[in-house]
Amino acid sequence: MGRRTKSQEPAGPRPNDGWVYSEEIQVNGRNVVHGTELKIAGQRGRFRFLRHIKTETTEWVDVWGGPKGAENWRSYTLDKIKRVHYKNQTVENLAVEYKQKMKDKKAEANADSQED
């Protein structure tokens, strides 16, 4: 004889049902997308943008970063963003750029060899 399954009744509305998530915002006249590096006022290190969350009363950004060796997931209000960097310097972002560069170089070499 098997176990009876419990009926799953839908729970009521969750507290974050009204939150609006976005992967792209504009700060200080610059477009910020996933992976863009930011400087947060009063904090050491660089932070990579993950997402923007907006509720009825407030809005903030989720970022990953901090001093080297002590990176964490953190959340800050938009007024704490001091600068949007145009050059990536964190190890993770540089690794992603390098891999993409190598992939493009390999694809270009394959295209050149097929033309010959």
C-alpha positions in Angstrom: 0.0 0.0 0.0 1.5 3.3 -1.1 1.5 6.7 0.5 -1.3 9.1 -0.2 -0.2 12.3 -1.7 -1.2 15.5 0.0 -3.2 17.9 -2.1 -1.3 21.0 -3.0 -3.5 24.0 -2.4 -2.2 27.2 -3.9 -0.8 29.5 -1.3 -1.8 33.1 -1.0 0.1 35.9 -2.7 3.7 36.0 -1.8 5.3 39.3 -0.6 7.4 39.7 -3.7 4.7 39.1 -6.3 4.6 42.9 -7.0 8.3 43.2 -7.6 9.5 44.1 -11.1 12.8 42.7 -12.1 14.9 44.1 -15.0 18.3 43.1 -16.5 19.0 46.5 -17.9 18.8 50.1 -16.5 20.3 53.5 -17.1 22.5 55.1 -14.4 24.3 58.5 -14.8 23.5 58.5 -18.5 25.1 55.1 -19.1 23.4 51.8 -20.0 24.0 49.1 -17.4 23.5 45.5 -18.4 24.3 42.2 -16.7 28.1 42.1 -15.9 28.7 45.9 -16.1 31.1 47.0 -13.4 30.0 49.6 -10.9 31.6 51.6 -8.1 29.5 51.8 -4.9 30.0 54.9 -2.7 31.6 54.0 0.6 32.5 50.4 -0.4 35.9 49.0 -1.5 36.3 47.2 -4.8 34.2 46.9 -8.0 30.8 45.3 -8.2 29.2 43.6 -11.2 25.6 44.4 -11.9 23.2 41.4 -11.7 19.7 42.9 -11.8 17.4 45.8 -10.9 14.4 45.4 -8.6 11.6 47.8 -8.3 8.7 47.7 -5.8 5.9 50.1 -5.0 8.0 52.0 -2.5 11.6 51.5 -3.4 14.1 50.2 -5.9 17.6 48.8 -5.7 20.2 46.8 -7.6 21.7 43.4 -6.8 25.4 43.2 -7.4 28.3 40.8 -7.0 31.7 41.9 -5.9 33.8 43.8 -3.3 37.4 43.6 -2.4 39.4 40.8 -4.1 39.0 37.6 -2.1 35.9 38.8 -0.3 33.3 39.0 -3.0 29.7 38.8 -1.9 26.2 39.2 -3.2 24.9 42.6 -2.1 22.1 45.0 -2.7 22.2 48.8 -2.9 19.8 51.6 -3.6 20.4 53.6 -6.9 21.7 56.7 -5.1 24.7 54.6 -3.8 26.0 54.0 -7.4 29.0 56.4 -7.8 30.4 55.4 -11.1 29.6 53.1 -14.1 33.0 51.7 -15.4 33.5 51.4 -19.1 36.4 48.9 -18.8 36.1 45.6 -17.1 38.8 44.8 -14.6 37.5 42.0 -12.4 39.0 38.6 -13.0 35.7 36.9 -13.9 34.8 39.6 -16.5 38.3 39.5 -18.0 38.1 35.7 -18.3 34.7 36.0 -20.1 36.1 38.6 -22.5 39.2 36.5 -23.2 37.2 33.3 -24.0 35.0 35.3 -26.4 38.0 36.8 -28.1 39.5 33.3 -28.6 36.3 32.0 -29.9 36.0 34.8 -32.4 39.6 34.4 -33.5 39.0 30.6 -34.0 35.8 31.2 -36.0 37.7 33.8 -38.2 40.5 31.3 -38.8 38.0 28.6 -39.8 36.2 31.0 -42.2 39.5 32.0 -43.8 40.6 28.4 -44.3 37.2 27.5 -45.9 37.6 30.3 -48.4 40.9 29.0 -49.6 
